[in-house]
Amino acid sequence: MRLINLQPSRPLAVLLTLLPFVLVFVAYAIASDIRLTANPQDKLLPAPSKIWDTMVRLVSEGDRRSGRILFWHDTWASLKRLALGISISASIGLGVGLLIGLLPLVRSFLAQFVAVLSMIPPLALLPILFIVFGLGELSKVVLIVVGTLPFLIRDLSQRVIELPEEMMVKAQTLGASSWVIAMRVTLPQIMPRLIQSVRLSLGPAWLFLIAAEAIASDLGLGYRIFLVRRYLAMDVIFTYVIWITILAFVIDWALRAASRRFYPWAQEGL
């Protein structure tokens, strides 16, 4: 029996899935215990129990000045910016990707331009975006769009180009116009790819969001992390990092579930 043919049973698969998380937690707990034993005042690696107590306090206690639970306000502010940026990027990416993939004239006009744009580091544009769009919500949303849109356009247009030529020929033989081919033949084929591409864009989108919030914001998950770093409040930072990870996982899971629900015929690689 070759290793490539070994398939884990369901209980073993669950165990193997959980094992890396358990190992990371155990390694952190040991490292934290070693540092706290040497110096009980050490702030770099707070004990897991302290992180848990901090998490409970943050999600349940209001701010002394405003009375608001800042944890939930930060979460709502960041999720709004992320959702708006990703929605705009996905909508534009879908439309432009369709045009580049279907129409040779548009492909010649835009394909290389988009390829060059994708080489520009989005964070390098952050000062320009703040100058042009100000320090409000717009600049943060625009950074997410600028950071994720070129990838979405290139990925979706490539998917359109890879569609079997026979599909296009048959549609044209039956009298379908370019619009009908785009809406009835091509669009259903690339919608699962759009969901997958958005899933792959979530990591960079979070990065751009947190960077923008850290520099110019008074509310948001990234803003809070960079605010407390000056006090070495690692228990707060770890709480927010864990929460961001949970949010990212839930969003990814929801997108994956939506793809399975609406496009069960599509074989996702991720």
C-alpha positions, 0 to 999 in steps of 0.5 A: 500500500502506497502512502498516496493511496492511504485515506484517513477514516473520519475520526482520524481525519478530525484528529489530524485536523485538530492536531496542529491547533493543539500543538500550537496551543501546547507550545505557546502554553509551555513558552508562556509558562517558561517566561512567566516563571522567569519573570512574573511581570513578563508581558510578551507571552501572557498566560492562556488564562489571562488571554481568556479573561481579557477576551471575556472582559472585552466582549462584555464590559463597556468603555468607561467613558462612552459606555459602549462595548468597543470590541463589537463596535470595532468588529462592526466597523471593520466588517462594514469596510471589508464587505463594501470593499470586497463587494465592489471589487468582486462586482467590477472584477466579474464584469471586466473579467468577462469582457477581457475573457470574451472579447479579443478587442477588450483583451488586447486593450486591457489585459496587459494594463491590468497585469501591470497594475497587479505588480504595484504594491497596494500599500505603497499607494496608501499615502496617495489614497489618503491624500486623494480620498481623505482619511475617512471611510472611502480611502480604506474601502478604496485600498481594499478594492485596489489591492484585490481587484487586479487579481480578481480580474486576471483570475476570472478572465483567465477562467473565461479564456479556458472555457471549452471553445466548443461551448462558444461554437455551439451557442453561436451555431444556435444563434446566440448573441454575444450578450446571450453567450456572456449571460447564459453560457459564460457567467454560470461557468465562472460564478464558482470561480468568482467565489473561490477567487474572493476566498483567496482575496480575503487574506490580502483584504484583511491585511489592507484593511488593518494597515489602513485602520492602523494609520488613520482611523478611530475605530476598527480591529486594526486600529485597536491592535495598533492603539494598545501595542504601545502599552504592550497589552499582548493579551488584548492584541492576542484577543483581537488577532484570534477574533480576526482569525475566527471572522476570516474562517467563518467568512471563508466557510460561508463562501465555501458553503454557498458555492456547494449550495448553489453550484454543486457541480463545480469541483473546488480545489480549495 
